[in-house]
Amino acid sequence: MDGLDHKIIEILSTDAKQSLADIGNRVGLSPSSVNERIRRLTHTGVIRRFTVELDPGAMEMQTLVFVWIALRDDADEDTFRVYVKKHPLILECHHVTGAWSYLIKLRVSTMPAVESFLADLKAQKVLGRSETVIALSSPVSGAFIQNSPS
């Protein structure tokens, strides 16, 4: 990857619907050259997917919740992983180091939905303990964008 690839990624991360011509004008390449670079970045796995960013407020899912999870000693970790992959409220799940096993990020519409989520998680018989954190605001949020090399 070179500086142009980084610039293209930054532009796509901000607005992936821009035309190849517009991106080319911003980075000094022809539309076909931009297209070829995007294809290469996708083929090599640098760009994994193109997606839509939803407005949580418009979706009535304003509450952002983080749940630290410690699995029970006798928990079937594969069962837990299948559960989190299929759960519709879970946005992200990370296997982490330290005192916790996993960090889950989810969005809900109400506080009772948090309680319901936790009750459902307990019913899976894998939860040892948890700690729930509610985000008050998110000054920085979004996709990974690596700054272009100087």
C-alpha positions as CSV (number, residue, x, y, z in Angstrom):
1,M,0.0,0.0,0.0
2,D,1.2,3.5,-0.8
3,G,0.1,7.0,0.0
4,L,-2.6,7.0,-2.7
5,D,-4.1,3.8,-1.4
6,H,-4.3,5.4,2.0
7,K,-6.0,8.5,0.6
8,I,-8.5,6.3,-1.3
9,I,-9.3,4.3,1.8
10,E,-9.8,7.6,3.8
11,I,-12.2,8.9,1.1
12,L,-14.1,5.7,1.0
13,S,-14.3,5.5,4.8
14,T,-16.0,8.9,4.8
15,D,-18.3,8.3,1.9
16,A,-18.1,5.1,-0.1
17,K,-20.8,6.3,-2.6
18,Q,-18.5,8.8,-4.2
19,S,-17.9,8.2,-7.9
20,L,-14.6,6.9,-9.2
21,A,-14.1,10.1,-11.1
22,D,-14.6,12.2,-7.9
23,I,-12.1,10.0,-6.0
24,G,-9.7,10.2,-8.9
25,N,-9.9,14.0,-9.0
26,R,-9.1,14.2,-5.3
27,V,-6.1,11.8,-5.5
28,G,-4.8,12.7,-9.0
29,L,-5.7,9.4,-10.8
30,S,-8.0,8.3,-13.6
31,P,-11.3,6.6,-12.6
32,S,-10.0,3.3,-14.1
33,S,-6.8,3.6,-11.9
34,V,-8.9,4.2,-8.8
35,N,-11.1,1.3,-9.7
36,E,-8.1,-1.0,-10.1
37,R,-6.7,0.1,-6.7
38,I,-10.1,-0.5,-5.0
39,R,-10.3,-3.9,-6.6
40,R,-6.8,-4.8,-5.4
41,L,-7.5,-3.5,-1.9
42,T,-10.6,-5.6,-1.8
43,H,-9.0,-8.7,-3.3
44,T,-6.1,-8.6,-0.8
45,G,-8.5,-8.1,2.1
46,V,-7.5,-4.6,3.1
47,I,-11.0,-3.6,2.3
48,R,-13.3,-6.3,3.8
49,R,-16.7,-4.9,2.8
50,F,-18.7,-1.9,1.9
51,T,-21.5,-1.2,4.3
52,V,-24.2,1.3,5.5
53,E,-23.8,3.4,8.6
54,L,-27.1,3.8,10.4
55,D,-28.2,6.6,12.7
56,P,-28.9,4.9,16.0
57,G,-31.3,7.7,17.0
58,A,-33.4,7.3,13.8
59,M,-33.5,3.5,14.5
60,E,-34.6,4.2,18.0
61,M,-31.5,2.4,19.4
62,Q,-29.9,5.4,21.2
63,T,-28.4,3.5,24.1
64,L,-24.9,2.2,23.6
65,V,-23.9,-0.5,26.1
66,F,-20.6,-2.3,26.8
67,V,-20.7,-5.5,28.7
68,W,-17.6,-7.0,30.2
69,I,-18.0,-10.8,30.4
70,A,-16.2,-13.4,32.4
71,L,-17.2,-16.9,31.4
72,R,-17.8,-19.7,33.9
73,D,-14.9,-22.1,34.4
74,D,-17.1,-24.9,33.0
75,A,-18.6,-22.8,30.1
76,D,-18.6,-24.1,26.6
77,E,-16.8,-21.2,24.8
78,D,-18.0,-22.4,21.4
79,T,-21.6,-22.2,22.6
80,F,-21.0,-18.6,23.8
81,R,-19.4,-17.6,20.5
82,V,-22.3,-19.0,18.5
83,Y,-24.7,-17.1,20.7
84,V,-23.0,-13.8,20.3
85,K,-22.6,-14.2,16.5
86,K,-26.4,-14.7,16.2
87,H,-27.7,-12.1,18.7
88,P,-29.3,-9.2,16.9
89,L,-28.4,-6.5,19.4
90,I,-24.6,-7.3,19.5
91,L,-22.6,-5.0,17.3
92,E,-19.2,-6.3,18.3
93,C,-17.7,-9.0,20.5
94,H,-14.0,-9.0,21.4
95,H,-12.0,-11.8,23.2
96,V,-9.8,-9.7,25.5
97,T,-6.9,-10.1,27.9
98,G,-7.0,-9.2,31.6
99,A,-9.7,-9.9,34.2
100,W,-12.5,-10.4,31.6
101,S,-12.9,-13.0,28.9
102,Y,-14.9,-10.8,26.4
103,L,-16.1,-7.3,25.7
104,I,-19.5,-7.0,24.0
105,K,-20.8,-3.8,22.4
106,L,-24.6,-3.5,21.8
107,R,-27.3,-1.0,21.1
108,V,-30.7,-1.0,22.7
109,S,-33.8,1.2,22.7
110,T,-34.5,1.2,26.4
111,M,-33.0,0.3,29.8
112,P,-35.3,-2.7,30.2
113,A,-33.8,-4.0,27.0
114,V,-30.4,-4.0,28.7
115,E,-31.9,-6.0,31.6
116,S,-33.6,-8.4,29.1
117,F,-30.3,-8.9,27.3
118,L,-28.5,-9.7,30.5
119,A,-31.2,-12.2,31.6
120,D,-30.9,-13.9,28.2
121,L,-27.2,-14.0,28.5
122,K,-27.5,-15.6,32.0
123,A,-29.9,-18.2,30.6
124,Q,-27.1,-19.4,28.2
125,K,-25.4,-21.0,31.3
126,V,-21.9,-19.6,30.3
127,L,-21.8,-16.4,32.3
128,G,-19.6,-16.3,35.3
129,R,-19.9,-12.6,36.0
130,S,-20.4,-9.4,34.1
131,E,-20.1,-5.6,34.3
132,T,-22.3,-3.3,32.3
133,V,-21.2,0.2,31.2
134,I,-23.6,2.7,29.5
135,A,-22.0,5.2,27.2
136,L,-23.1,8.8,27.9
137,S,-21.8,10.1,24.6
138,S,-19.3,9.1,21.9
139,P,-17.0,12.0,21.0
140,V,-15.2,9.7,18.5
141,S,-17.0,6.8,16.9
142,G,-16.8,5.0,13.6
143,A,-14.8,2.8,11.3
144,F,-11.0,2.3,11.5
145,I,-9.2,4.9,9.4
146,Q,-5.5,4.8,9.5
147,N,-3.8,8.1,8.9
148,S,-1.9,8.3,5.7
149,P,1.9,8.1,6.1
150,S,3.6,11.4,6.0
